[in-house]
Amino acid sequence: MRITKFGHACVRVQHDDTTVVIDPGAFTDPAALAGADAVLITHEHMDHFEESRLRAALEADPALRVWTNSAVAAQLDGVAQRVTTVGEGDAFELGGVGVSVHGEWHAEIHRDIPRVKNIGFLFDGRLFHPGDAFTVPPHAVDTLLLPLAAPWSKAGEVVDYVREAGPRLAVPVHEATLSPIGHMVATRLLGPDGPGTGGAELLVLGDGESLDLG
């Protein structure tokens, strides 16, 4: 399994001949969708789901399929036959890799802002993308795609989430709103100069950079 970061919360997961793209939103290079077999969307916010771009990709490739929650699926009228609605507790398979679904709601941004549905995807029991939530996977995972900065989080919560999730490796995502200085500060807190994450190793991937998970 190989992961490639494609801007903000978007990651491509490749296993054998199958390519899965997670959360190709408005801050993502459109090239992330090229050659994809499946697209997984955690929730409806524009930095994770860009409807016109996804529709264009579906039109360009009749074999492309989408898995997402009910709120996003409802916006994809006209291509519903190519969209599978999933939620907490569901599971499916993509190219020989089992994918299970965890979580129900987006983290709270403010009490006056209604929360939207949000799901996380766990690949082969070892790679987890939580979307916009600190959903704890059902067991310690090998690799956690870690939301680094968002209007709904603070640094202490990010550290505590890594501790609770217990991954071997944490790969930051969801950081497009950070300046280079802010990125340095946030990642430093998760490294050896920070309060400690329970032994998880932090690996920062730049856009377009890949990592083989074995």
N, C-alpha and C positions, 0 to 999 in steps of 0.2 A: 504494500500500500504506500502511495506517495501523495503528499499534500503540497499544494502550491498556493501561496497567498496572492490574492488579486484585488487588493484595495479594501480598506475598512473591514467589514464583516464577511467578505466573500472569500471562500476557499474552494479550490478544486481538489477533489479526491479521486485518485486514479488507482484502479486495481485490475491487473491483467489488461483486458481490452475495454474496460468500462470506465467512463469518466462522468463523475457526478459534481455538479456545481451547487454550492450552498450560498444563498442570500446574495445574488448579484444585483445590488441596488444602485441608486443614483451616483454613488461615489466610487463605483467599480468600473474598471476598464471593460468596455463591451466585448473585448476579445476573450474575456473569461468564458463566454458562452460558446465559443467556437469549438465544434467537435464534441459537445456534450451529449451524453445519452440520457441524462436525467437532471432535473433541477429540483432542489429542495428549498422551500421558503419557510422560515421560522415564523414570520408575522408580516403584517401589512405596511409597516412604516417604510417610507421611501428610500431610506438608506439600506434596506434589505430587499425591497420589492419594487421594481420599476416596470410597471405594467406594459407600457408601449414597447420597451426593449424586449421583454419576455415574449410578447405576442409576435414581434418580428422574428425572434429566434424560432418560435413554434411554426411560423409560416415558412421559414426557410428550410426547416428540417422536419418532415412529417413523422419521423421516428422519435422525436424528442418528447419526453413525458415529464410531468410535474407532480410532486407530492407536497402537500401543504395543509394548513388548517382550514377550517370552514370559512373563516372571514376572507382569506385570500382567494379561496376557490370560488366564492360568490362573485368576485370581481372579474373572473375569467370566463364569463358567459361567451358562448360561441365556440369555445374549445373545451367544454366540460368533459367530453369523452376522453380527453388526454390528461385530465387532472384527477388525481386520487386524493380524497380528503382523509386525513389521518389525525389522530389525537392521542392523548395520554394512554399508554398501554398497548397501542397498536404496534405491529411489526411487519416488515416486508423484506424482500431481497432484491438487491441490485447487483447483477454481474457476479453472483456467488458470494456477495458480502451481505450479511444480515444487518438490517437497520431497525432499531427500536426507537419509539417515540416517548419523550418524557417532558413533563411540565404542562401547564395550562394557561398561565397568565404572564404577561409582560410585567416587569418590575414597576413599582409605583414611581412615577416621576414627581407628581404632586397630588395631594388629596383632591384637588379641584379638576384634575385631568383624568377622564375616564380611562381605565386600563383596557388594553386590547388583548386578544388571545395571543399566546406565544408558545411554541413547542421547540424542544431540543431534539437533536438526532444523535444517536449513539451507533457508531459503525463497528460491527464485529466485536462489540463489547469492549472496545479499547480506545476509540477516538470519539470525543464528545464535543458537539457544538451546541451551546445552550440557547443561542439567540440572545434576546435582550432580557435575561433573567439570570439569577444565581441559582438555577436549578441544580441540585446535587444529583449526580448519576446514581444508579442503584448500587453501584460498587465502585471502588477505586479504579480509575482508568489509567491506561498508559499515557495518553496524550489528551490534554484539555485545551480547547481553543478558548482562550480567556478574554472576555470583554474587559478591556483595559480602562476605558474612560467613556462615560455616558452621563447625560443629565440626571440619571436615576441612581448613580453610584458615587461612592467616595472611596478614597484610597484604602482606608481601614477595612471596608467591606470587601474590596478586591482581595486583600491579603487573607482575610478570614475565609473567603470562598475557596481559595486555593487550598488552605489548610483542611477545610471540611471535605472537599472533593477528593483530595489525596492523590493527585496524579503523579506519575514519575516525571512528566515533562509538561510544562505550561507554555503555550505559544500565544502571545498576545494578538488579539484582533480588536476591532471596534475602537480605533484610535485616530480616525481621520480628523476629529475636532481638536486634537492636541498639536501645539507648536512643537518644534524639535526640542526646545527646552522642557516643555511639559512632558513629552515622551520620555526624555532622559530621567526626569524626576520620578515619574510613575514606575518605570522599569527598575530604577535603582531601589525603590522600596520593596520590590519583589526579589531582589538579589541578596547577596551576602551582607550588604550594608543596611538592609532593612530589618524589620522585626522578626523575620523568619516565616517561611511558608510550609513548614513541616517536612522539609527535605526535597520539595519539588525543584527540578531544574528549570530555569527560565531560558527559552530560546527565542530570540527576536528574529522574525523573518521580514525582509523587505519585500515590497511589491514585486511579484514575479519570481521570488526565490522559492525553492522547493526543499522538501525534507522527505527522505525515505524512512518510513516507519517499520520496514521489515515485514 
